Amino acid sequence: MTDIPDELIRLERTAEEERARLAGLPGDAYEEQRRRFCTASDAVRAAITAHAEATGADPREVERAVRQAVRQTQEDPAVE
C-alpha cells in the first residue's frame, strides 16, 4: 500500500502526540489527557476504516501503512 492520504497521517500524528502527553501526568490530569488520546485514536480508526471501505483495502494494511508513514517522517513524540 503506497497511497496514504495526508489526512490519515495527520490524524495518526495527532493521536501519537496525545499519547505522548500522558507521560508523568497525575490523577485527574492523566484521565483528562487519556480521554483526549482516546478521542484522537477513535478518529484515526474511523478514518482508516472509511478509507479502507472506499478503496477496497484491508483496514489492517491501511493502519500498518499509516503507522509506518508516520514513523518514517518523525521521531517518537514521547521523546520530544
mmJSON file of the N, C-alpha and C atoms, coordinates in Angstrom:
{"data_MODEL":{"atom_site":{
"group_PDB":["ATOM","ATOM","ATOM","ATOM","ATOM","ATOM","ATOM","ATOM","ATOM","ATOM","ATOM","ATOM","ATOM","ATOM","ATOM","ATOM","ATOM","ATOM","ATOM","ATOM","ATOM","ATOM","ATOM","ATOM","ATOM","ATOM","ATOM","ATOM","ATOM","ATOM","ATOM","ATOM","ATOM","ATOM","ATOM","ATOM","ATOM","ATOM","ATOM","ATOM","ATOM","ATOM","ATOM","ATOM","ATOM","ATOM","ATOM","ATOM","ATOM","ATOM","ATOM","ATOM","ATOM","ATOM","ATOM","ATOM","ATOM","ATOM","ATOM","ATOM","ATOM","ATOM","ATOM","ATOM","ATOM","ATOM","ATOM","ATOM","ATOM","ATOM","ATOM","ATOM","ATOM","ATOM","ATOM","ATOM","ATOM","ATOM","ATOM","ATOM","ATOM","ATOM","ATOM","ATOM","ATOM","ATOM","ATOM","ATOM","ATOM","ATOM","ATOM","ATOM","ATOM","ATOM","ATOM","ATOM","ATOM","ATOM","ATOM","ATOM","ATOM","ATOM","ATOM","ATOM","ATOM","ATOM","ATOM","ATOM","ATOM","ATOM","ATOM","ATOM","ATOM","ATOM","ATOM","ATOM","ATOM","ATOM","ATOM","ATOM","ATOM","ATOM","ATOM","ATOM","ATOM","ATOM","ATOM","ATOM","ATOM","ATOM","ATOM","ATOM","ATOM","ATOM","ATOM","ATOM","ATOM","ATOM","ATOM","ATOM","ATOM","ATOM","ATOM","ATOM","ATOM","ATOM","ATOM","ATOM","ATOM","ATOM","ATOM","ATOM","ATOM","ATOM","ATOM","ATOM","ATOM","ATOM","ATOM","ATOM","ATOM","ATOM","ATOM","ATOM","ATOM","ATOM","ATOM","ATOM","ATOM","ATOM","ATOM","ATOM","ATOM","ATOM","ATOM","ATOM","ATOM","ATOM","ATOM","ATOM","ATOM","ATOM","ATOM","ATOM","ATOM","ATOM","ATOM","ATOM","ATOM","ATOM","ATOM","ATOM","ATOM","ATOM","ATOM","ATOM","ATOM","ATOM","ATOM","ATOM","ATOM","ATOM","ATOM","ATOM","ATOM","ATOM","ATOM","ATOM","ATOM","ATOM","ATOM","ATOM","ATOM","ATOM","ATOM","ATOM","ATOM","ATOM","ATOM","ATOM","ATOM","ATOM","ATOM","ATOM","ATOM","ATOM","ATOM","ATOM","ATOM","ATOM","ATOM","ATOM","ATOM","ATOM","ATOM","ATOM","ATOM","ATOM","ATOM","ATOM"],
"id":[1,2,3,4,5,6,7,8,9,10,11,12,13,14,15,16,17,18,19,20,21,22,23,24,25,26,27,28,29,30,31,32,33,34,35,36,37,38,39,40,41,42,43,44,45,46,47,48,49,50,51,52,53,54,55,56,57,58,59,60,61,62,63,64,65,66,67,68,69,70,71,72,73,74,75,76,77,78,79,80,81,82,83,84,85,86,87,88,89,90,91,92,93,94,95,96,97,98,99,100,101,102,103,104,105,106,107,108,109,110,111,112,113,114,115,116,117,118,119,120,121,122,123,124,125,126,127,128,129,130,131,132,133,134,135,136,137,138,139,140,141,142,143,144,145,146,147,148,149,150,151,152,153,154,155,156,157,158,159,160,161,162,163,164,165,166,167,168,169,170,171,172,173,174,175,176,177,178,179,180,181,182,183,184,185,186,187,188,189,190,191,192,193,194,195,196,197,198,199,200,201,202,203,204,205,206,207,208,209,210,211,212,213,214,215,216,217,218,219,220,221,222,223,224,225,226,227,228,229,230,231,232,233,234,235,236,237,238,239,240],
"type_symbol":["N","C","C","N","C","C","N","C","C","N","C","C","N","C","C","N","C","C","N","C","C","N","C","C","N","C","C","N","C","C","N","C","C","N","C","C","N","C","C","N","C","C","N","C","C","N","C","C","N","C","C","N","C","C","N","C","C","N","C","C","N","C","C","N","C","C","N","C","C","N","C","C","N","C","C","N","C","C","N","C","C","N","C","C","N","C","C","N","C","C","N","C","C","N","C","C","N","C","C","N","C","C","N","C","C","N","C","C","N","C","C","N","C","C","N","C","C","N","C","C","N","C","C","N","C","C","N","C","C","N","C","C","N","C","C","N","C","C","N","C","C","N","C","C","N","C","C","N","C","C","N","C","C","N","C","C","N","C","C","N","C","C","N","C","C","N","C","C","N","C","C","N","C","C","N","C","C","N","C","C","N","C","C","N","C","C","N","C","C","N","C","C","N","C","C","N","C","C","N","C","C","N","C","C","N","C","C","N","C","C","N","C","C","N","C","C","N","C","C","N","C","C","N","C","C","N","C","C","N","C","C","N","C","C","N","C","C","N","C","C"],
"label_atom_id":["N","CA","C","N","CA","C","N","CA","C","N","CA","C","N","CA","C","N","CA","C","N","CA","C","N","CA","C","N","CA","C","N","CA","C","N","CA","C","N","CA","C","N","CA","C","N","CA","C","N","CA","C","N","CA","C","N","CA","C","N","CA","C","N","CA","C","N","CA","C","N","CA","C","N","CA","C","N","CA","C","N","CA","C","N","CA","C","N","CA","C","N","CA","C","N","CA","C","N","CA","C","N","CA","C","N","CA","C","N","CA","C","N","CA","C","N","CA","C","N","CA","C","N","CA","C","N","CA","C","N","CA","C","N","CA","C","N","CA","C","N","CA","C","N","CA","C","N","CA","C","N","CA","C","N","CA","C","N","CA","C","N","CA","C","N","CA","C","N","CA","C","N","CA","C","N","CA","C","N","CA","C","N","CA","C","N","CA","C","N","CA","C","N","CA","C","N","CA","C","N","CA","C","N","CA","C","N","CA","C","N","CA","C","N","CA","C","N","CA","C","N","CA","C","N","CA","C","N","CA","C","N","CA","C","N","CA","C","N","CA","C","N","CA","C","N","CA","C","N","CA","C","N","CA","C","N","CA","C","N","CA","C","N","CA","C","N","CA","C","N","CA","C","N","CA","C","N","CA","C"],
"label_alt_id":[null,null,null,null,null,null,null,null,null,null,null,null,null,null,null,null,null,null,null,null,null,null,null,null,null,null,null,null,null,null,null,null,null,null,null,null,null,null,null,null,null,null,null,null,null,null,null,null,null,null,null,null,null,null,null,null,null,null,null,null,null,null,null,null,null,null,null,null,null,null,null,null,null,null,null,null,null,null,null,null,null,null,null,null,null,null,null,null,null,null,null,null,null,null,null,null,null,null,null,null,null,null,null,null,null,null,null,null,null,null,null,null,null,null,null,null,null,null,null,null,null,null,null,null,null,null,null,null,null,null,null,null,null,null,null,null,null,null,null,null,null,null,null,null,null,null,null,null,null,null,null,null,null,null,null,null,null,null,null,null,null,null,null,null,null,null,null,null,null,null,null,null,null,null,null,null,null,null,null,null,null,null,null,null,null,null,null,null,null,null,null,null,null,null,null,null,null,null,null,null,null,null,null,null,null,null,null,null,null,null,null,null,null,null,null,null,null,null,null,null,null,null,null,null,null,null,null,null,null,null,null,null,null,null,null,null,null,null,null,null],
"label_comp_id":["MET","MET","MET","THR","THR","THR","ASP","ASP","ASP","ILE","ILE","ILE","PRO","PRO","PRO","ASP","ASP","ASP","GLU","GLU","GLU","LEU","LEU","LEU","ILE","ILE","ILE","ARG","ARG","ARG","LEU","LEU","LEU","GLU","GLU","GLU","ARG","ARG","ARG","THR","THR","THR","ALA","ALA","ALA","GLU","GLU","GLU","GLU","GLU","GLU","GLU","GLU","GLU","ARG","ARG","ARG","ALA","ALA","ALA","ARG","ARG","ARG","LEU","LEU","LEU","ALA","ALA","ALA","GLY","GLY","GLY","LEU","LEU","LEU","PRO","PRO","PRO","GLY","GLY","GLY","ASP","ASP","ASP","ALA","ALA","ALA","TYR","TYR","TYR","GLU","GLU","GLU","GLU","GLU","GLU","GLN","GLN","GLN","ARG","ARG","ARG","ARG","ARG","ARG","ARG","ARG","ARG","PHE","PHE","PHE","CYS","CYS","CYS","THR","THR","THR","ALA","ALA","ALA","SER","SER","SER","ASP","ASP","ASP","ALA","ALA","ALA","VAL","VAL","VAL","ARG","ARG","ARG","ALA","ALA","ALA","ALA","ALA","ALA","ILE","ILE","ILE","THR","THR","THR","ALA","ALA","ALA","HIS","HIS","HIS","ALA","ALA","ALA","GLU","GLU","GLU","ALA","ALA","ALA","THR","THR","THR","GLY","GLY","GLY","ALA","ALA","ALA","ASP","ASP","ASP","PRO","PRO","PRO","ARG","ARG","ARG","GLU","GLU","GLU","VAL","VAL","VAL","GLU","GLU","GLU","ARG","ARG","ARG","ALA","ALA","ALA","VAL","VAL","VAL","ARG","ARG","ARG","GLN","GLN","GLN","ALA","ALA","ALA","VAL","VAL","VAL","ARG","ARG","ARG","GLN","GLN","GLN","THR","THR","THR","GLN","GLN","GLN","GLU","GLU","GLU","ASP","ASP","ASP","PRO","PRO","PRO","ALA","ALA","ALA","VAL","VAL","VAL","GLU","GLU","GLU"],
"label_asym_id":["A","A","A","A","A","A","A","A","A","A","A","A","A","A","A","A","A","A","A","A","A","A","A","A","A","A","A","A","A","A","A","A","A","A","A","A","A","A","A","A","A","A","A","A","A","A","A","A","A","A","A","A","A","A","A","A","A","A","A","A","A","A","A","A","A","A","A","A","A","A","A","A","A","A","A","A","A","A","A","A","A","A","A","A","A","A","A","A","A","A","A","A","A","A","A","A","A","A","A","A","A","A","A","A","A","A","A","A","A","A","A","A","A","A","A","A","A","A","A","A","A","A","A","A","A","A","A","A","A","A","A","A","A","A","A","A","A","A","A","A","A","A","A","A","A","A","A","A","A","A","A","A","A","A","A","A","A","A","A","A","A","A","A","A","A","A","A","A","A","A","A","A","A","A","A","A","A","A","A","A","A","A","A","A","A","A","A","A","A","A","A","A","A","A","A","A","A","A","A","A","A","A","A","A","A","A","A","A","A","A","A","A","A","A","A","A","A","A","A","A","A","A","A","A","A","A","A","A","A","A","A","A","A","A","A","A","A","A","A","A"],
"label_entity_id":["1","1","1","1","1","1","1","1","1","1","1","1","1","1","1","1","1","1","1","1","1","1","1","1","1","1","1","1","1","1","1","1","1","1","1","1","1","1","1","1","1","1","1","1","1","1","1","1","1","1","1","1","1","1","1","1","1","1","1","1","1","1","1","1","1","1","1","1","1","1","1","1","1","1","1","1","1","1","1","1","1","1","1","1","1","1","1","1","1","1","1","1","1","1","1","1","1","1","1","1","1","1","1","1","1","1","1","1","1","1","1","1","1","1","1","1","1","1","1","1","1","1","1","1","1","1","1","1","1","1","1","1","1","1","1","1","1","1","1","1","1","1","1","1","1","1","1","1","1","1","1","1","1","1","1","1","1","1","1","1","1","1","1","1","1","1","1","1","1","1","1","1","1","1","1","1","1","1","1","1","1","1","1","1","1","1","1","1","1","1","1","1","1","1","1","1","1","1","1","1","1","1","1","1","1","1","1","1","1","1","1","1","1","1","1","1","1","1","1","1","1","1","1","1","1","1","1","1","1","1","1","1","1","1","1","1","1","1","1","1"],
"label_seq_id":[1,1,1,2,2,2,3,3,3,4,4,4,5,5,5,6,6,6,7,7,7,8,8,8,9,9,9,10,10,10,11,11,11,12,12,12,13,13,13,14,14,14,15,15,15,16,16,16,17,17,17,18,18,18,19,19,19,20,20,20,21,21,21,22,22,22,23,23,23,24,24,24,25,25,25,26,26,26,27,27,27,28,28,28,29,29,29,30,30,30,31,31,31,32,32,32,33,33,33,34,34,34,35,35,35,36,36,36,37,37,37,38,38,38,39,39,39,40,40,40,41,41,41,42,42,42,43,43,43,44,44,44,45,45,45,46,46,46,47,47,47,48,48,48,49,49,49,50,50,50,51,51,51,52,52,52,53,53,53,54,54,54,55,55,55,56,56,56,57,57,57,58,58,58,59,59,59,60,60,60,61,61,61,62,62,62,63,63,63,64,64,64,65,65,65,66,66,66,67,67,67,68,68,68,69,69,69,70,70,70,71,71,71,72,72,72,73,73,73,74,74,74,75,75,75,76,76,76,77,77,77,78,78,78,79,79,79,80,80,80],
"pdbx_PDB_ins_code":[null,null,null,null,null,null,null,null,null,null,null,null,null,null,null,null,null,null,null,null,null,null,null,null,null,null,null,null,null,null,null,null,null,null,null,null,null,null,null,null,null,null,null,null,null,null,null,null,null,null,null,null,null,null,null,null,null,null,null,null,null,null,null,null,null,null,null,null,null,null,null,null,null,null,null,null,null,null,null,null,null,null,null,null,null,null,null,null,null,null,null,null,null,null,null,null,null,null,null,null,null,null,null,null,null,null,null,null,null,null,null,null,null,null,null,null,null,null,null,null,null,null,null,null,null,null,null,null,null,null,null,null,null,null,null,null,null,null,null,null,null,null,null,null,null,null,null,null,null,null,null,null,null,null,null,null,null,null,null,null,null,null,null,null,null,null,null,null,null,null,null,null,null,null,null,null,null,null,null,null,null,null,null,null,null,null,null,null,null,null,null,null,null,null,null,null,null,null,null,null,null,null,null,null,null,null,null,null,null,null,null,null,null,null,null,null,null,null,null,null,null,null,null,null,null,null,null,null,null,null,null,null,null,null,null,null,null,null,null,null],
"Cartn_x":[0.858,0.0,0.898,0.725,1.605,0.874,-0.389,-1.118,-1.88,-1.217,-1.824,-2.187,-3.464,-3.854,-3.194,-2.845,-2.217,-3.082,-4.4,-5.307,-5.131,-4.924,-4.704,-3.397,-2.387,-1.105,-1.246,-1.956,-2.169,-2.927,-3.968,-4.741,-3.894,-3.091,-2.219,-1.191,-0.614,0.34,-0.332,-1.526,-2.26,-2.487,-2.901,-3.13,-1.839,-0.738,0.548,0.994,0.736,1.081,0.245,-1.022,-1.887,-1.428,-1.005,-0.491,0.76,1.65,2.906,2.671,1.622,1.322,0.84,0.568,0.141,1.277,2.488,3.644,3.74,3.768,4.012,2.842,1.687,0.539,-0.071,-0.462,-1.094,-2.626,-3.255,-4.692,-5.626,-6.313,-7.323,-6.741,-5.557,-4.904,-4.638,-4.229,-3.997,-5.295,-6.361,-7.648,-8.166,-8.014,-8.445,-7.632,-6.32,-5.472,-5.759,-6.051,-6.395,-7.645,-8.619,-9.833,-9.484,-8.587,-8.161,-7.483,-6.621,-5.939,-6.945,-7.903,-8.908,-9.737,-10.094,-10.848,-10.035,-8.771,-7.899,-7.708,-7.551,-7.392,-8.647,-9.798,-11.068,-11.196,-10.751,-10.816,-9.926,-8.753,-7.843,-8.482,-9.005,-9.629,-10.797,-11.624,-12.768,-12.31,-11.289,-10.785,-10.135,-9.415,-8.794,-9.868,-10.886,-11.988,-12.681,-12.969,-13.634,-12.767,-11.466,-10.558,-10.5,-10.412,-10.354,-11.633,-12.764,-14.023,-14.116,-13.668,-13.752,-12.812,-11.694,-10.693,-10.677,-11.406,-11.395,-10.161,-9.428,-8.201,-8.53,-7.599,-7.713,-7.413,-8.322,-8.092,-6.798,-6.42,-5.172,-3.965,-4.024,-2.927,-2.863,-4.019,-4.056,-3.45,-3.86,-3.331,-1.82,-1.314,0.134,0.847,0.288,0.916,0.91,-0.173,-0.249,0.797,0.861,1.841,3.27,3.522,4.862,5.186,4.233,4.459,4.752,4.052,4.286,5.656,6.019,7.34,8.461,8.263,9.31,9.477,8.457,8.527,8.801,8.767,9.04,9.554,10.206,10.656,9.477,9.64,8.611,8.299,7.037,6.712,6.896,6.979,7.188,8.593,9.5,10.886,11.119,10.276,10.467,10.354],
"Cartn_y":[-1.18,0.0,1.235,2.079,3.227,4.562,4.601,5.866,6.096,6.775,7.09,8.568,8.883,10.299,11.058,12.3,13.143,13.256,13.243,13.36,12.198,10.997,9.848,10.006,10.495,10.715,11.788,12.854,13.935,13.427,12.632,12.092,11.169,10.339,9.425,10.213,11.237,12.071,12.721,13.224,13.85,12.853,11.641,10.611,10.288,10.19,9.897,11.042,12.259,13.405,13.4,13.064,12.988,11.853,10.735,9.621,10.047,10.751,11.171,12.109,12.883,13.829,13.137,11.853,11.106,10.926,10.92,10.618,11.557,10.969,11.715,12.492,12.422,13.167,12.433,13.168,12.549,12.535,11.587,11.503,12.07,13.158,13.751,14.282,14.837,15.34,14.186,13.046,11.857,11.411,11.342,10.882,11.805,13.097,14.061,13.886,13.735,13.527,12.189,11.187,9.867,9.963,10.758,10.953,11.618,12.597,13.245,12.236,11.414,10.39,9.411,8.961,8.01,8.623,9.879,10.569,10.634,10.987,11.057,9.675,8.655,7.288,6.813,7.138,6.774,7.44,8.688,9.409,8.738,8.293,7.591,6.3,5.516,4.239,4.44,5.435,5.704,6.116,6.948,7.403,6.25,5.394,4.229,3.302,3.054,2.191,2.776,4.071,4.722,4.649,4.89,4.829,3.408,2.437,1.041,0.648,1.052,0.739,1.424,2.663,3.422,2.879,2.307,1.83,0.316,-0.394,-1.847,-2.469,-1.676,-2.158,-2.846,-3.648,-4.281,-3.217,-2.986,-1.956,-2.154,-3.41,-3.658,-3.218,-3.413,-2.974,-1.451,-0.812,0.657,1.17,0.577,1.007,0.844,-0.294,-0.516,0.514,0.797,1.763,3.167,3.523,4.839,4.945,3.945,3.975,4.008,3.242,3.236,4.608,5.222,6.551,7.579,7.492,8.431,8.196,6.953,6.644,7.121,7.042,7.458,8.966,9.716,11.167,11.898,11.193,11.884,10.917,11.486,10.716,10.494,9.626,9.369,10.652,11.127,12.366,12.257,11.053,10.883,11.333,11.361,11.711,13.212,13.896,15.32,16.157],
"Cartn_z":[0.0,0.0,0.0,-0.977,-1.096,-1.007,-1.343,-1.389,-0.081,0.846,2.141,2.14,2.303,2.329,3.479,3.214,4.231,5.482,5.302,6.444,7.42,6.917,7.802,8.567,7.909,8.573,9.64,9.32,10.29,11.512,11.294,12.416,13.288,12.673,13.435,14.241,13.638,14.379,15.587,15.386,16.489,17.611,17.275,18.298,19.038,18.318,18.961,19.864,19.446,20.288,21.569,21.448,22.633,23.554,22.968,23.774,24.527,23.836,24.452,25.629,25.575,26.659,27.942,27.871,29.065,30.065,29.579,30.421,31.615,32.788,34.015,34.58,33.944,34.472,35.672,36.688,37.852,37.723,38.393,38.613,37.564,37.935,37.065,35.766,35.818,34.6,33.643,34.179,33.36,32.703,33.494,32.964,31.87,32.047,31.028,29.751,29.899,28.726,28.073,28.876,28.343,27.474,27.903,27.097,25.76,25.797,24.547,23.62,24.203,23.419,22.815,23.616,23.118,21.991,22.135,21.087,19.794,19.919,18.742,18.117,18.945,18.448,17.732,18.29,17.65,16.284,16.19,14.915,13.869,14.287,13.371,12.891,13.813,13.438,12.483,12.758,11.886,10.484,10.418,9.124,8.35,9.051,8.409,7.864,8.661,8.228,7.003,7.03,5.9,4.643,4.801,3.656,3.1,3.988,3.549,2.798,3.311,2.64,1.279,1.207,-0.044,-1.116,-0.684,-1.652,-1.821,-0.969,-1.027,-0.4,0.364,1.003,2.328,2.79,4.095,5.154,6.116,7.131,7.914,8.16,8.895,8.086,6.779,5.915,5.858,5.808,5.806,7.108,8.23,9.533,9.587,9.137,9.124,8.261,7.116,6.211,6.814,7.482,8.119,9.218,10.069,11.163,10.641,9.597,9.011,8.421,7.748,7.164,8.251,9.361,10.463,11.069,11.288,11.857,10.956,9.665,8.731,8.699,9.074,8.944,10.244,11.374,12.636,13.683,14.66,15.807,16.743,17.714,18.711,19.476,19.465,20.181,21.687,22.211,23.658,24.051,23.092,23.354,23.238,22.502,22.253,23.489],
"occupancy":[1.0,1.0,1.0,1.0,1.0,1.0,1.0,1.0,1.0,1.0,1.0,1.0,1.0,1.0,1.0,1.0,1.0,1.0,1.0,1.0,1.0,1.0,1.0,1.0,1.0,1.0,1.0,1.0,1.0,1.0,1.0,1.0,1.0,1.0,1.0,1.0,1.0,1.0,1.0,1.0,1.0,1.0,1.0,1.0,1.0,1.0,1.0,1.0,1.0,1.0,1.0,1.0,1.0,1.0,1.0,1.0,1.0,1.0,1.0,1.0,1.0,1.0,1.0,1.0,1.0,1.0,1.0,1.0,1.0,1.0,1.0,1.0,1.0,1.0,1.0,1.0,1.0,1.0,1.0,1.0,1.0,1.0,1.0,1.0,1.0,1.0,1.0,1.0,1.0,1.0,1.0,1.0,1.0,1.0,1.0,1.0,1.0,1.0,1.0,1.0,1.0,1.0,1.0,1.0,1.0,1.0,1.0,1.0,1.0,1.0,1.0,1.0,1.0,1.0,1.0,1.0,1.0,1.0,1.0,1.0,1.0,1.0,1.0,1.0,1.0,1.0,1.0,1.0,1.0,1.0,1.0,1.0,1.0,1.0,1.0,1.0,1.0,1.0,1.0,1.0,1.0,1.0,1.0,1.0,1.0,1.0,1.0,1.0,1.0,1.0,1.0,1.0,1.0,1.0,1.0,1.0,1.0,1.0,1.0,1.0,1.0,1.0,1.0,1.0,1.0,1.0,1.0,1.0,1.0,1.0,1.0,1.0,1.0,1.0,1.0,1.0,1.0,1.0,1.0,1.0,1.0,1.0,1.0,1.0,1.0,1.0,1.0,1.0,1.0,1.0,1.0,1.0,1.0,1.0,1.0,1.0,1.0,1.0,1.0,1.0,1.0,1.0,1.0,1.0,1.0,1.0,1.0,1.0,1.0,1.0,1.0,1.0,1.0,1.0,1.0,1.0,1.0,1.0,1.0,1.0,1.0,1.0,1.0,1.0,1.0,1.0,1.0,1.0,1.0,1.0,1.0,1.0,1.0,1.0,1.0,1.0,1.0,1.0,1.0,1.0],
"B_iso_or_equiv":[0.0,0.0,0.0,0.0,0.0,0.0,0.0,0.0,0.0,0.0,0.0,0.0,0.0,0.0,0.0,0.0,0.0,0.0,0.0,0.0,0.0,0.0,0.0,0.0,0.0,0.0,0.0,0.0,0.0,0.0,0.0,0.0,0.0,0.0,0.0,0.0,0.0,0.0,0.0,0.0,0.0,0.0,0.0,0.0,0.0,0.0,0.0,0.0,0.0,0.0,0.0,0.0,0.0,0.0,0.0,0.0,0.0,0.0,0.0,0.0,0.0,0.0,0.0,0.0,0.0,0.0,0.0,0.0,0.0,0.0,0.0,0.0,0.0,0.0,0.0,0.0,0.0,0.0,0.0,0.0,0.0,0.0,0.0,0.0,0.0,0.0,0.0,0.0,0.0,0.0,0.0,0.0,0.0,0.0,0.0,0.0,0.0,0.0,0.0,0.0,0.0,0.0,0.0,0.0,0.0,0.0,0.0,0.0,0.0,0.0,0.0,0.0,0.0,0.0,0.0,0.0,0.0,0.0,0.0,0.0,0.0,0.0,0.0,0.0,0.0,0.0,0.0,0.0,0.0,0.0,0.0,0.0,0.0,0.0,0.0,0.0,0.0,0.0,0.0,0.0,0.0,0.0,0.0,0.0,0.0,0.0,0.0,0.0,0.0,0.0,0.0,0.0,0.0,0.0,0.0,0.0,0.0,0.0,0.0,0.0,0.0,0.0,0.0,0.0,0.0,0.0,0.0,0.0,0.0,0.0,0.0,0.0,0.0,0.0,0.0,0.0,0.0,0.0,0.0,0.0,0.0,0.0,0.0,0.0,0.0,0.0,0.0,0.0,0.0,0.0,0.0,0.0,0.0,0.0,0.0,0.0,0.0,0.0,0.0,0.0,0.0,0.0,0.0,0.0,0.0,0.0,0.0,0.0,0.0,0.0,0.0,0.0,0.0,0.0,0.0,0.0,0.0,0.0,0.0,0.0,0.0,0.0,0.0,0.0,0.0,0.0,0.0,0.0,0.0,0.0,0.0,0.0,0.0,0.0,0.0,0.0,0.0,0.0,0.0,0.0],
"pdbx_formal_charge":[null,null,null,null,null,null,null,null,null,null,null,null,null,null,null,null,null,null,null,null,null,null,null,null,null,null,null,null,null,null,null,null,null,null,null,null,null,null,null,null,null,null,null,null,null,null,null,null,null,null,null,null,null,null,null,null,null,null,null,null,null,null,null,null,null,null,null,null,null,null,null,null,null,null,null,null,null,null,null,null,null,null,null,null,null,null,null,null,null,null,null,null,null,null,null,null,null,null,null,null,null,null,null,null,null,null,null,null,null,null,null,null,null,null,null,null,null,null,null,null,null,null,null,null,null,null,null,null,null,null,null,null,null,null,null,null,null,null,null,null,null,null,null,null,null,null,null,null,null,null,null,null,null,null,null,null,null,null,null,null,null,null,null,null,null,null,null,null,null,null,null,null,null,null,null,null,null,null,null,null,null,null,null,null,null,null,null,null,null,null,null,null,null,null,null,null,null,null,null,null,null,null,null,null,null,null,null,null,null,null,null,null,null,null,null,null,null,null,null,null,null,null,null,null,null,null,null,null,null,null,null,null,null,null,null,null,null,null,null,null],
"auth_seq_id":[1,1,1,2,2,2,3,3,3,4,4,4,5,5,5,6,6,6,7,7,7,8,8,8,9,9,9,10,10,10,11,11,11,12,12,12,13,13,13,14,14,14,15,15,15,16,16,16,17,17,17,18,18,18,19,19,19,20,20,20,21,21,21,22,22,22,23,23,23,24,24,24,25,25,25,26,26,26,27,27,27,28,28,28,29,29,29,30,30,30,31,31,31,32,32,32,33,33,33,34,34,34,35,35,35,36,36,36,37,37,37,38,38,38,39,39,39,40,40,40,41,41,41,42,42,42,43,43,43,44,44,44,45,45,45,46,46,46,47,47,47,48,48,48,49,49,49,50,50,50,51,51,51,52,52,52,53,53,53,54,54,54,55,55,55,56,56,56,57,57,57,58,58,58,59,59,59,60,60,60,61,61,61,62,62,62,63,63,63,64,64,64,65,65,65,66,66,66,67,67,67,68,68,68,69,69,69,70,70,70,71,71,71,72,72,72,73,73,73,74,74,74,75,75,75,76,76,76,77,77,77,78,78,78,79,79,79,80,80,80],
"auth_comp_id":["MET","MET","MET","THR","THR","THR","ASP","ASP","ASP","ILE","ILE","ILE","PRO","PRO","PRO","ASP","ASP","ASP","GLU","GLU","GLU","LEU","LEU","LEU","ILE","ILE","ILE","ARG","ARG","ARG","LEU","LEU","LEU","GLU","GLU","GLU","ARG","ARG","ARG","THR","THR","THR","ALA","ALA","ALA","GLU","GLU","GLU","GLU","GLU","GLU","GLU","GLU","GLU","ARG","ARG","ARG","ALA","ALA","ALA","ARG","ARG","ARG","LEU","LEU","LEU","ALA","ALA","ALA","GLY","GLY","GLY","LEU","LEU","LEU","PRO","PRO","PRO","GLY","GLY","GLY","ASP","ASP","ASP","ALA","ALA","ALA","TYR","TYR","TYR","GLU","GLU","GLU","GLU","GLU","GLU","GLN","GLN","GLN","ARG","ARG","ARG","ARG","ARG","ARG","ARG","ARG","ARG","PHE","PHE","PHE","CYS","CYS","CYS","THR","THR","THR","ALA","ALA","ALA","SER","SER","SER","ASP","ASP","ASP","ALA","ALA","ALA","VAL","VAL","VAL","ARG","ARG","ARG","ALA","ALA","ALA","ALA","ALA","ALA","ILE","ILE","ILE","THR","THR","THR","ALA","ALA","ALA","HIS","HIS","HIS","ALA","ALA","ALA","GLU","GLU","GLU","ALA","ALA","ALA","THR","THR","THR","GLY","GLY","GLY","ALA","ALA","ALA","ASP","ASP","ASP","PRO","PRO","PRO","ARG","ARG","ARG","GLU","GLU","GLU","VAL","VAL","VAL","GLU","GLU","GLU","ARG","ARG","ARG","ALA","ALA","ALA","VAL","VAL","VAL","ARG","ARG","ARG","GLN","GLN","GLN","ALA","ALA","ALA","VAL","VAL","VAL","ARG","ARG","ARG","GLN","GLN","GLN","THR","THR","THR","GLN","GLN","GLN","GLU","GLU","GLU","ASP","ASP","ASP","PRO","PRO","PRO","ALA","ALA","ALA","VAL","VAL","VAL","GLU","GLU","GLU"],
"auth_asym_id":["A","A","A","A","A","A","A","A","A","A","A","A","A","A","A","A","A","A","A","A","A","A","A","A","A","A","A","A","A","A","A","A","A","A","A","A","A","A","A","A","A","A","A","A","A","A","A","A","A","A","A","A","A","A","A","A","A","A","A","A","A","A","A","A","A","A","A","A","A","A","A","A","A","A","A","A","A","A","A","A","A","A","A","A","A","A","A","A","A","A","A","A","A","A","A","A","A","A","A","A","A","A","A","A","A","A","A","A","A","A","A","A","A","A","A","A","A","A","A","A","A","A","A","A","A","A","A","A","A","A","A","A","A","A","A","A","A","A","A","A","A","A","A","A","A","A","A","A","A","A","A","A","A","A","A","A","A","A","A","A","A","A","A","A","A","A","A","A","A","A","A","A","A","A","A","A","A","A","A","A","A","A","A","A","A","A","A","A","A","A","A","A","A","A","A","A","A","A","A","A","A","A","A","A","A","A","A","A","A","A","A","A","A","A","A","A","A","A","A","A","A","A","A","A","A","A","A","A","A","A","A","A","A","A","A","A","A","A","A","A"],
"auth_atom_id":["N","CA","C","N","CA","C","N","CA","C","N","CA","C","N","CA","C","N","CA","C","N","CA","C","N","CA","C","N","CA","C","N","CA","C","N","CA","C","N","CA","C","N","CA","C","N","CA","C","N","CA","C","N","CA","C","N","CA","C","N","CA","C","N","CA","C","N","CA","C","N","CA","C","N","CA","C","N","CA","C","N","CA","C","N","CA","C","N","CA","C","N","CA","C","N","CA","C","N","CA","C","N","CA","C","N","CA","C","N","CA","C","N","CA","C","N","CA","C","N","CA","C","N","CA","C","N","CA","C","N","CA","C","N","CA","C","N","CA","C","N","CA","C","N","CA","C","N","CA","C","N","CA","C","N","CA","C","N","CA","C","N","CA","C","N","CA","C","N","CA","C","N","CA","C","N","CA","C","N","CA","C","N","CA","C","N","CA","C","N","CA","C","N","CA","C","N","CA","C","N","CA","C","N","CA","C","N","CA","C","N","CA","C","N","CA","C","N","CA","C","N","CA","C","N","CA","C","N","CA","C","N","CA","C","N","CA","C","N","CA","C","N","CA","C","N","CA","C","N","CA","C","N","CA","C","N","CA","C","N","CA","C","N","CA","C","N","CA","C","N","CA","C","N","CA","C","N","CA","C"],
"pdbx_PDB_model_num":[1,1,1,1,1,1,1,1,1,1,1,1,1,1,1,1,1,1,1,1,1,1,1,1,1,1,1,1,1,1,1,1,1,1,1,1,1,1,1,1,1,1,1,1,1,1,1,1,1,1,1,1,1,1,1,1,1,1,1,1,1,1,1,1,1,1,1,1,1,1,1,1,1,1,1,1,1,1,1,1,1,1,1,1,1,1,1,1,1,1,1,1,1,1,1,1,1,1,1,1,1,1,1,1,1,1,1,1,1,1,1,1,1,1,1,1,1,1,1,1,1,1,1,1,1,1,1,1,1,1,1,1,1,1,1,1,1,1,1,1,1,1,1,1,1,1,1,1,1,1,1,1,1,1,1,1,1,1,1,1,1,1,1,1,1,1,1,1,1,1,1,1,1,1,1,1,1,1,1,1,1,1,1,1,1,1,1,1,1,1,1,1,1,1,1,1,1,1,1,1,1,1,1,1,1,1,1,1,1,1,1,1,1,1,1,1,1,1,1,1,1,1,1,1,1,1,1,1,1,1,1,1,1,1,1,1,1,1,1,1]
}}}
